[in-house]
Amino acid sequence: MSGFLDPEGREYGIPTWPWRMAPQHLRTKRQLAQQDRRPGEREPQAQVMRSRRGRPPMVARLYNAEKAVPKRESSEAQLAALQLARWTRSVAACERRGIDASDMRAVIEQTHADLAARRRTAIRGQGRERTR
């Protein structure tokens, strides 16, 4: 067996198992994300390690799946801002390659103005209260 077996965490500071040998209730952030969940606690509960020839061992941090919580959902404003950022990046890429993107730039400017107007009306309706 591998030298990484340390379920009590004496040697590595947190419980450690060899690659693919961790208990079933422990998952990586990526595994939790596949289930539309995120870690419920900030710090990892354990880790798995795998040796690599001549390099430091590969480490995967593990979180308790039983304490995982659902992922937060993005608001409409956040999704719109991300779309605007993607469009802006696309226009910049087109211009770098010498492609005319003036039509797209006009759409971006109009969308930016629409978002700003929506924000102003939302702020008036809420009385400037913060959500966080």
N, C-alpha and C positions, 0 to 999 in steps of 0.2 A: 504494500500500500504506500501511498505518497507520504512525504514528510509534512504535508500541510494539515493533517488531521489535528485539530485543536478545538474541540467543542466547548471547552470551558473558557477559552480566550486568554489563557495564561501567557502563551508565547507571543501572540500577535495583537493583544489588546481587546479584540472582539472575537466571538466564536468563528472558527475558520474550518472549512472542509475542503477536501480535494475537489477538483472540477467535476461536475455532474453528480456529486454525492451529498448535496445539502438536503435538509428536510423539505418536504413538499410544500409547507406553508410559507417558505421563504422564496421571494422572487426578486428579480432585478427590476429597475425602473422601466426598462423596455418591455419586459414581460407584463408588468402591470399596465403599461400604456396600451398594449394589445387588447386588454380587457376593459379599456376606457376607464382606468382607475389610476390613482397616483398614491405615493406613500402617505400614510397618515401621520407618520412621525418624521422629524427632520433628519435624525441620525440613522445610519444603517444599523440593522440588528446583527448582521453577520456578514461574512464574505466567503467567496470560493476563490481558490488560487490554483494556478496551473504553471508548471515550470516551462521555461523556454530556453533552449540551448544558448548559453553564453549571454543571455539577457536577463533583466529582472523578471520575476514571475508576473504572469497576467493575473489581474485581480478584478473580480466583479463584486460590487457591493450588493447586499441583499436586504430586502425590507419585508416586514411581516405582512402577508397578503390578507390576513384576517383583520388587520387594522387599516387597510387601504380604504381610501374614500374616492367617490366619483370625481372625475376630472371637472374642472371649472369650464363653463361654456362661455365663449366669447360673446360680447354684446354686439349689437348691430353696428354701433359706432366703431368698435375695434375692427370688425370685419371689413367695414368700408375703408377705414384707414389703411389696412393691409392691402386691399385691392388697389387703392390709390398709389401706395408705395411700389407695388409690382408694376403698375402701368408706367410710373415715372422711371423705374429702372429699365423697362423695355424701350422707352423713348430714348433714354441715354445710350443704350446699346445700339439702337438704330442709327442715331446721329454719329456715333463713333465709326460706324461702318459706311457712312455717307448716304444713308437711306433717309428720304424725306419723311419726317414724322410730325409735320405741323398739324395735320388733322387730329392726331392722337393728343398732341400737346393742348389743343383747344378743348378736347373732351376732358382732359385732366384738370385744366383750369376751371371749367364749368362745374365739374364734380366737386372740386375743392371749395368753390364758392357755395355750392348747395350744402355741403357738409357744415361749413361755417354758419350758414343761415339756420340750419337745423339745430346746431349747438346753441346758438343765441336764443332761439325760441324755447328750447328745453330748459335753459338756465332761467329764463323769465318765469316759466311755469313752475319750477321747483323752488323758487325763492332763494337761489344760490346755495342750496344745501348740497353737501358732499356725500357721495355714496360710500366712501371708505373712511 
